Amino acid sequence: MDSKSGRRPGSPQTREAILEAAVEAFTEGGYAGTTIRAVARTAGVDPALVMHFFGNKDGLFDAAIRASGLPLRELGEVMEGDIEGVGERLVRRYLSLWESPEHGPKLRAVVSSAASSPAAAAMLKEFITNEVLQPLAGQLGVDQAETRGIIAGSHLIGIAFTRYVLNIGPVASLEKEQLVACVAPAVQRYLTGDLPLA
């Protein structure tokens, strides 16, 4: 600690403490309910130091998404096995992540934040597109891989938002395996089937 101010100086450990505080704050309060001052207070630093490391709230949110342990990259595991079953494996793994006590609250917070903030939505879109969907679709070896990945991803994000954030009707109350059976054929078609993408 800095003896003059009683606050932590700018070190890698300080940056990590800020990120931990930010992940917690965004998980609990979403994008709109999180402030630089509150994150700084939790981390025991001056708000100027948060700004020094992350630039602004958008930069902090982006870093928090990447540091939060969001397991979306784990979706690449679904490529193990035959291509005909990739849709089913992807949907099952995706829903399991959302239902996980460790990851579910973080995923809900990030998606809720994206729904309430254009800046948060843009950062989440970039992360999902660049870190998850494009690499996944690229591994399939199909034409229009990027477009296919984005279409499949938009379907999955919609399902998650309806089921886990908005809690709407049958989509929220179906057993996971029932939902997998309903959604997987469409996702499989998006990824590997014939699409009018001339």
Residue pairs with C-beta under 8 A, 6 or more apart in sequence:
1 7
1 8
1 9
1 44
2 8
2 9
5 46
7 44
7 45
7 46
7 49
8 14
8 17
8 43
8 44
8 45
8 49
10 49
10 52
10 53
14 43
14 45
14 49
14 53
15 53
17 43
17 44
17 45
18 39
18 40
18 43
18 45
18 49
18 50
18 53
18 54
18 60
19 63
19 64
19 67
20 43
21 39
21 40
21 42
21 43
22 34
22 39
22 60
22 61
22 63
22 64
22 67
23 64
23 67
23 68
23 69
23 106
24 42
25 33
25 34
25 38
25 39
25 42
26 34
26 61
26 64
26 68
26 109
26 110
26 113
27 68
27 105
27 106
27 109
28 109
29 38
30 109
30 112
30 113
30 116
31 57
31 61
31 113
31 114
31 116
31 117
31 119
31 120
32 113
32 116
32 117
34 57
34 61
35 57
36 47
36 50
36 51
36 56
36 57
36 60
37 47
39 50
39 60
40 46
40 47
40 49
40 50
43 50
50 60
54 60
54 63
58 119
58 120
58 123
61 113
61 119
61 120
61 123
62 123
62 127
65 110
65 123
65 124
65 127
66 127
68 106
68 110
69 102
69 103
69 106
70 103
70 106
70 107
70 110
71 97
71 100
71 103
72 97
72 127
72 128
72 131
72 132
73 131
73 132
74 93
74 97
75 90
75 93
75 94
75 97
75 132
75 136
76 132
76 135
76 136
76 139
77 93
78 86
78 89
78 90
78 93
78 136
79 86
79 136
79 139
79 140
81 89
83 140
83 192
84 188
84 192
86 140
86 188
86 191
86 192
87 152
87 184
87 185
87 186
87 187
87 188
87 189
87 190
87 191
87 192
88 180
88 184
88 188
90 136
90 152
90 156
90 184
90 187
90 191
91 156
91 179
91 180
91 183
91 184
91 187
92 176
92 180
92 184
94 156
94 160
95 159
95 160
95 176
95 179
95 180
96 176
97 103
97 104
97 107
98 104
98 107
98 108
98 160
98 163
98 164
99 176
104 164
107 160
107 164
108 164
108 165
110 120
110 124
111 124
111 157
111 160
111 161
111 164
111 165
112 165
113 120
113 124
114 120
114 121
114 123
114 124
114 125
115 121
115 161
115 165
128 153
128 157
129 149
129 150
129 153
132 153
133 146
133 149
133 150
133 152
133 153
134 145
134 146
134 149
136 149
137 145
137 146
137 148
137 149
137 152
137 191
138 145
138 146
138 149
140 148
140 191
140 192
142 148
142 191
142 192
143 197
144 195
144 197
147 197
148 190
148 191
148 192
148 195
148 197
149 191
151 190
151 195
152 187
152 190
152 191
155 183
155 186
155 187
155 190
156 183
156 187
159 171
159 179
159 183
162 168
162 171
162 172
163 171
163 172
163 179
164 172
166 172
171 179
174 182
189 195
